[in-house]
Amino acid sequence: MVKDCHKSHVRVHVDLGRNKSMQFSGILSGLYPALFTVQPDEEGFLGKTAYSYSDVLCGAVKLKKLP
């Protein structure tokens, strides 16, 4: 799933725990052996965000490819 979204726009939903979550859109910019990075489109973020593949497998991070 993550490999199919490389260099494309994605919608990211992150579960922060204790009934808190965060959503943003961005470009999946980097794929590495242990993690992947997302460059957010919104101005509130400074720099890139990084997530591990285990976060996706556990359901803490959900990706949706945007058209």
N, C-alpha and C positions, 0 to 999 in steps of 0.2 A: 504494500500500500504506500509506504513512504517513498520508495524508489520510483513509483509511478508519478509522483507529484513533484519531482525535482525540477527546479527552475520555473515553477508555475505558481499562480496565486492560490492560496489555501485559506480556509477559515479554521482557526485553532480554538478549541474549547479546552480549558485547563481546569481541573478540579483541584482546588486549593485546600480542601478538607473543611470540616465543621460547617457544612452547608454553604460554602463559599465557592464561587467559580468566576472565571474570567474568560472573555471571548475577544478575539481580535483577528484581523485579516492581515496577510502579509505574503511574502514570497519565500518559499522554501529554498534557501540559498546554498546550503552546504550539507553534504552527506559524508559522514566519517564512520569508522568502524564501530564506535561505541555510542555516538550521538548524532543528531542532526540539528541544524540551525535554521531559524526563521527570522527574516528581516521584516519587522512590522511596518505597515503602511501609515499607521496613525502617529501623530506628533507627540503623544504622551509618552512614548517609549524612547529610551536612549540606547542605541546600539541594537545588537542582535539578541535573541533569546535562544537558549540551547535546551534540548530535551533528549533523554535517552530513549532507545527503542523499547526498553522494558516499561517505560511510562505508557507507551501506546498499547503494549500487550496487556497491561494491567487495567487499562481504561482510565487512567488519570489524565491522559492527553488524547483528544480526538481530533482528527484531521478530516477536512472535507474539501475536495478540489473544487474551486470556483471556475465558472466558464470564462 
